[in-house]
Amino acid sequence: MKRTMIAVLSLTLTLTGCARLTESRLNPVNWFGRAQPEVLTQLYVAPQETRPLIAKVTDLRVEAYPGGAIVTATGLPPTDGYWQAELVGQPVDGQGRLVFEFRVTPPTVPAGAGTAYTRQITAATTVSTIKLQGVASIVVQGADNSLSSRR
């Protein structure tokens, strides 16, 4: 009887502790927080990169998956017609930040301003678990602003 009671009590205490797992750092879904505004940083620009930065970064999401993380950013260019969006990775800086530049190709012919909804562009990239080692935050940078997500 004593053994059964101890086993039931242990099982009950263990299961009640599981309710906090959704808020725990052990849960991979909680590895990165919500996007926060970030101060613009002067970055190294590779000489072969001719595409300009997107005007404004409006959203940043970092989602964990078994091999690392998926970084998805949405931006707003000044007019319609921008294309070939890409998150161009930079080396990890001394502060443990992994910085991506949101680069887009401008339209070949002049385009109208359009609404903000029609101008939205989304780009995504993956980051391996190995590259995430030592990274405290992920930053996506545009021309006017940048957003970051901390671990």
LODOTOR-931404 format. One record per residue (C-alpha): residue in one letter; x, y, z. Coordinates in steps of 0.2 Angstrom, whole numbers, plus 5000, padded with zeros to 4 digits. Layout:
<nodes>
AXYZ
...
</nodes>
This chain:
<nodes>
M500050005000
K501450125004
R502350094988
T500750124978
M500450284987
I502250344985
A502150304966
V500550394964
L501150544973
S502750544963
L501750534946
T500650674951
L502050784956
T502950744939
L501350774929
T500950944937
G502751004933
C502350974914
A501151114914
R502651234915
L503551154900
T502651274888
E503451424896
S505151334899
R506751364889
L506851174886
N505451194874
P506151234856
V504651344852
N505251464865
W507051484859
F506751644851
G505551784857
R504551914848
A505352044836
Q506052194844
P506552364836
E508452364835
V509652514832
L510352514814
T512152444813
Q513452484799
L513752324791
Y515052254779
V514352254762
A515052124750
P515652214734
Q514652104722
E513052144731
T512152284720
R510352264727
P509752394739
L509152364756
I507252354758
A506552524764
K505652454780
V505652284789
T503852264796
D503952084803
L505151954809
R504851774814
V506051644820
E505351464821
A506351324827
Y506451154818
P507451004821
G508951054811
G509051244817
A507851384814
I506951464800
V507051654799
T505651744790
A505551924787
T504252044779
G504752204772
L503952364763
P504852434748
P504452614743
T503452564727
D502752414718
G503752304707
Y505252254719
W505752074717
Q507051944721
A507051964739
E508351884750
L509051884767
V510951904765
G511851834780
Q513351924788
P514651854800
V514151844818
D514752004827
G515652014844
Q513952034853
G513251864848
R512151944835
L511751854818
V511351994806
F510451974790
E510252114777
F508552114768
R509052144750
V507852164735
T507952204717
P507152364711
P505852364697
T506552374679
V505152504674
P504452634686
A502952574696
G501652664706
A501652674725
G500152554728
T499452514745
A500552444759
Y499752274757
T500252254738
R502052314742
Q502352184755
I503852064751
T504251914762
A505951824762
A506551674772
T508151574775
T508651434786
V510051434799
S510851274805
T511051224823
I512851234821
K512851414816
L511651454830
Q512951404843
G513451564852
V512051674844
A511051774857
S509951864844
I509551864826
V509352034817
V508552074800
Q509052244794
G508252364781
A508752534775
D507652634788
N507552504803
S507952334809
L507052204820
S507852074831
S507351914840
R508251864855
R508451684862
</nodes>
